[in-house]
Amino acid sequence: MTMGALLGIAGMVIGASAIIRSLMIYGQSIGSAEPDPERVRRFIETAPPLPKHLLRAAHESAGSDAQDPSTTKVGPEAYGHDPQGGSR
């Protein structure tokens, strides 16, 4: 065999072993990525309250609702086009 053939075979073996090893590690990591419900509960209980300036006021949340199509704009003004010819 030539040196080029040996290098090609060695490269394929190394690549195949790297793929197999990464799949094994990925399989092990799936289970460890799930959150522990007890730790999540403790984290939420010990979280400090939100400052008032971060909470939405009633008039801010009374605008358009993304889930309700009757409250969204329809037409050219929804895309920033002014019907009188100007732009925003």
C-alpha positions as CSV (number, residue, x, y, z in Angstrom):
1,M,0.0,0.0,0.0
2,T,1.1,3.5,-0.6
3,M,1.5,6.2,2.0
4,G,-1.5,8.1,0.6
5,A,-3.8,5.0,1.0
6,L,-2.6,4.4,4.6
7,L,-3.3,8.1,5.5
8,G,-6.7,7.9,3.9
9,I,-7.7,4.7,5.8
10,A,-6.3,6.2,9.0
11,G,-8.4,9.4,8.5
12,M,-11.6,7.4,7.9
13,V,-11.0,5.2,11.0
14,I,-10.3,8.3,13.1
15,G,-13.4,10.1,11.7
16,A,-15.7,7.0,12.3
17,S,-14.4,6.6,15.9
18,A,-15.0,10.3,16.6
19,I,-18.6,10.0,15.3
20,I,-19.2,6.9,17.4
21,R,-17.7,8.6,20.5
22,S,-19.7,11.8,20.1
23,L,-23.0,9.8,19.7
24,M,-22.2,7.9,22.9
25,I,-21.6,11.2,24.8
26,Y,-24.7,12.7,23.3
27,G,-26.8,9.7,24.5
28,Q,-25.4,10.2,28.0
29,S,-26.0,13.9,28.1
30,I,-29.7,13.7,27.2
31,G,-30.7,12.4,30.6
32,S,-28.6,14.9,32.5
33,A,-30.1,17.9,30.7
34,E,-33.6,17.4,32.3
35,P,-34.2,19.9,35.2
36,D,-34.7,18.6,38.7
37,P,-38.2,19.6,39.8
38,E,-37.2,20.0,43.4
39,R,-34.3,22.4,42.5
40,V,-36.6,24.4,40.2
41,R,-39.2,24.7,42.9
42,R,-36.5,25.9,45.4
43,F,-35.2,28.4,42.8
44,I,-38.6,29.9,42.2
45,E,-39.4,30.1,45.9
46,T,-36.1,31.9,46.7
47,A,-36.2,34.3,43.8
48,P,-36.5,38.0,44.8
49,P,-39.7,39.9,43.7
50,L,-39.6,41.8,40.5
51,P,-39.0,45.6,40.9
52,K,-42.1,47.7,40.1
53,H,-40.5,49.4,37.1
54,L,-40.2,46.0,35.4
55,L,-43.8,45.1,35.7
56,R,-46.2,46.2,32.9
57,A,-48.8,48.7,33.8
58,A,-52.5,48.0,33.0
59,H,-52.6,50.5,30.1
60,E,-49.5,48.9,28.5
61,S,-51.0,45.4,28.5
62,A,-54.4,46.6,27.3
63,G,-53.2,47.2,23.7
64,S,-53.0,44.7,20.9
65,D,-53.0,41.0,21.7
66,A,-50.8,38.9,19.4
67,Q,-53.1,35.9,19.8
68,D,-56.3,37.9,19.0
69,P,-56.3,38.9,15.3
70,S,-59.2,41.4,15.9
71,T,-56.8,43.7,17.8
72,T,-54.0,43.8,15.3
73,K,-53.6,46.4,12.5
74,V,-54.4,45.3,9.0
75,G,-53.4,47.3,6.0
76,P,-50.4,49.4,4.9
77,E,-50.1,51.2,8.3
78,A,-49.2,47.8,9.8
79,Y,-46.0,47.8,7.8
80,G,-45.0,51.4,8.4
81,H,-46.5,52.9,5.3
82,D,-48.4,56.1,5.6
83,P,-51.4,56.2,3.3
84,Q,-50.9,60.0,2.8
85,G,-47.5,59.3,1.2
86,G,-45.1,59.9,4.1
87,S,-43.1,57.4,6.0
88,R,-42.6,56.9,9.7
